[in-house]
């Protein structure tokens, strides 16, 4: 037993030493799958700043946009597995996006999932003066003959809106041309749509009483509306929040993978860093690394397949 324990301890120390000794051999390209100036871009750049400050590594952020993160994913996949190229996107790109696109040019298995970073505050939002309190009220109005328009900013959320209607025996007029949650929120406020998926920008309007989260699209209570109706109450067993994730090409050596995962997850969770402050205010800290991060993405992949099958029936 002593021999086994000694061997195990030596192996752990060996891995730890290798990880501790790893450092990038040059600047790290940080490829960001979001447009410049948005909240996700800001988060990624603050993480880069924090890593440079904490570890002394040089990170070079670059916006690589298009195809819902697919362009960034392909660029990272085709990069060398040497720790000098990483990306920031959303898990949806590596789950629903793989299945929904005819030929995305990458697979879920083409990446190392270094760390999840943050989660959204996804709700189904309406103006308070509509008189609805929950999605059940909206469904009742639709069954009574009222035409309800439902705004969405991604194909997955459009499928989610369709599925909500399908399982409840109603048909929404789904408007899926919006680019981002703020655009959907603006449409709700302007009464261009009756309800819509919004992933956080609704916070101030809800706090002021002008808006309501009719339903919670996350797997945890919404901070501003902890009592918002769960989707399970209306027969929906899926969640629709977005999870931001840092990735690298598959085949990254263990020492580089561990070092990068630790650096990213550390600055995101550390009080006093810029990224921690930003995420805590605008999003939700949501950190998983290693096998846990990969399992989370693979779980989303399975859910995406089930959602696509359910909407196709």
N, C-alpha and C positions, 0 to 999 in steps of 0.2 A: 504494500500500500504506500509506504514511504517513497519507494522508487517511482510509482505511478504519479504520486503527487509532485515529486520533484520534476519529473518529465513534463507534467502539465504546466507547472510554474515556469519552467524554462521556455516552453513554447510560447506562453503568454508574454513573457519578458522579451522574447525574440521578436514577436510581432509588434509589441509596443515600441521597442527600440527602433525597428525598421520604420515604423510610422513616424516616430519622433524625429528621425534623421532625414525624412523626406522633405525636400523643398523644390519648388519649380526651378527648372534650369534656365528659365527666361520669363518674359511677360506672359500672363495668362489671358487669352482672349475670352471675354465674357460676352457671348452672343445672346441678345435679349429679343425674345419673340414678340415684342410689343412696340408700338409706335413711341417715338420720343415725346417726353413731356407728360405722359399719363402716369397714373398712380403705380402701375406695375413696373414701368420703366424707372420711376423714382425709387421704388423699393430695391430693384436690382442694383442700381448705381450706388445706393447707400450701403448695401451689403459689400460691394466692391471697395468703397471707401473704408469701411470698418475693417475688412480683412487686411487692407494695406496698412492701416494704423496699428492693428493688433499683431500682425505677423511679418510685416515688412515686405510682403509680396506685391508685385506690380500687376494690377488687373486693368485690362483695356476694354471698356464696355463698347459694344457695337450693336445698333439696332438692326435686326434681321427679320423683317416683317413679311407677312403674307400667308395665305392658306391656313388661317387660324393657328399659327405657330408651326405649321408644317415646313415652311421654308427654313426656319431656324433648326428644326429637328433634322432635316436632311443635311444641313451644313455641319451640324455637330456629328452626325453619324459618319460622315465622310472624312472627318478629321482624324489625325493620329491619336492613338490611345496613350498619350504621354503626360497627361495632366495639364497641358498647355491650352486646351480648349474646353470650355464648359458652357452650358446654356441655362437660361431661365425661361420657363414656360409654365403651362398649366397641365395638370395630369390629364385633362380632357383630350389634349392633343395626342396622347399616347394610349388612349382607351377608345372613346367614342370616335375620335378622328381617324384612327386606324381602320375602323370597321365601316364608317360611313363614306369615306373617300374610295373611289374606284381603284386608284393606284397611288397611295400617298408617298411611295418611295422610301418607306421605312417601316419597321415593325416594332412592337413594344419591346422585344428582346434585343434590339439594337443599342440599348443604352444602359449605363449605370445610373441608378437613381440615388444621387448623392445625399439629398435631404429635401424633404418637403419644408416649406417656408412659412406659409400663411394660408388662412382660409378666408372666405368671403362671408358676407351676411346676407345671403340670398333669401328674398321674400317675394311673395306675390303682393303687389302694392296697388292701392286705389286711393283716390281722394276721399277724405273723411265725409265730405258733404254728399257722397253717393248714398250714404245710409247703411252700407253693408258693414258688418263686423267681422265676418269670417268668409272663407271660400264657400262654405255651405250655403251662405246667403246668396252668393253670386250664382251658384248652381240652381238654387230655388228660383231665382229671377229668370235664368235662362229657360228653365222648364216651364215657367209661366208665359214664355213667349218673347221675352226681352232679348234682343240681339246684343251679344257681349263681344267686344273686340279685346284681344289678348296680345300684348306686345312682347316680343322675344328678340334677343340679340345674337343667338347662335342656333345652329340646326338642332343641337341636343335640347335646348330649351323650347324650341318650337315643337319638337317631338313630345317633350314633357307636357306642354300645353294641350296638345292633341290627345295624349293619353289620359290626362285628367278629365277632359270632356268625354272621351270614349267610355271610361269605366263608370261615369256618372250619367250616361245617357243623354248628353247634350253636345252641341257642336259650337265651338267658339270660332269667331272670325280671327284667325291668327295672322298677325302682322310681324313678319320676321326680317324686315329690311333694315332694322336699326343696328348701328355700329356702337355697341357698348351700352352699359347700364345707364349712363347719364342720358343717352339719347332716349331710352325707353322712359326714364323718369320725366324728362321734358315732355314727352308725348302724353304721359298720364296727367301731368300738371296742366297741359294745354287742352285736355279732353279730346286729344286725337285718338287715344285708345282708352278703354274703360279700366283695364287692369294690365299689369305687366310684371315681368320678372325684373327685379332690381337687386344688385348684389352689395349694397352698402351706401350709395349716395342718398338713399331715402332717409338716412338717420336723422338729419336735422328737421326734415319735414314731419317725420313721425313724432319726434320730441316736441315739436311746436303744436302738434295736434291737427295739422293740415292733411296728413297722410296716415294710412293704416297699413300695416303688414297683415294682410288677410290670412296668409298661411306662411309657415316656416319651411323654406326649401332646404335647410341644413339638417345635419344629423345631430346638432346640439341646439339648445335654445338661442334665439337671437338676443343680443345684448339689450337692444333698445325695446324689444317686444318679447320678453321671455315667455309670455302666455299666448303667443300667436298660435293659431290652430296647426297641429301637425298634419302633414300630408296623409299620414296613415288614417286619419279621421275621415278622409274622402276616398279611401280605397287605393291609395298610391303608396307602394312600398319602395320607391326610389327616392334618392336625394339629388339635388341639382346645384349645390354650391360648387364653386371652383376652388381648387387647391393648387397653389403655386409650388413649383418644384425646380430644383437645380439638377442638371443632368450632365453626363459625360459620355463619350463613346464607349461601347462595350469593350471589354478586354483590358480595361485600365488596371495596372498592377495594384496589388492590395495596399502597398504602402502609400501610393498616391491617392487611391480611393479613400482610405481611412483618413489621411491628412486633410484632404479637401472636404470630406464630409464633416470632420470635426471643426475645421475652421468656419465653414458656413453655418453649421448649427450653433456653434458657440456665439458668434457675433449676433445672430438673430435673437438668441435667448438672453443675452447679457444685458442687464440693466446699465444704462448709460451710453449704449451705442446708438448711433443715429438710426440704424435699421430697426432696432428693437422699439425705439420711440415711435417711429413712423408706423410700423405694423400694428403696434398696440393701439394707436389712435384710429387708423384708417381701416384696419382689417382685424384678424385674429391670429395670434401666434399659433402655429400648427407645425410642429417639428417631429419628423420621423426620419431615421437614417437606416442604411444597410438593408437587411432582409425585411424590416418592417415597412420601409418606404416602397420597396419592390412589391411586397404583398398588397400594399394599399393600391398601387397602380393596377396590379393584376385584378384586384377586387372590382375596381372601376371598369376594367375591361369586361369582366363577366356581367356586371350590371348593364353596361352599354349594349351588350349582345342581347340580354333579356329585354331591354327597352325596345330595341330595334325589331326584335321578333314580335313583341306585343303590339307595336304600332303597325306592323305589316299584316297582322291577322285580319 
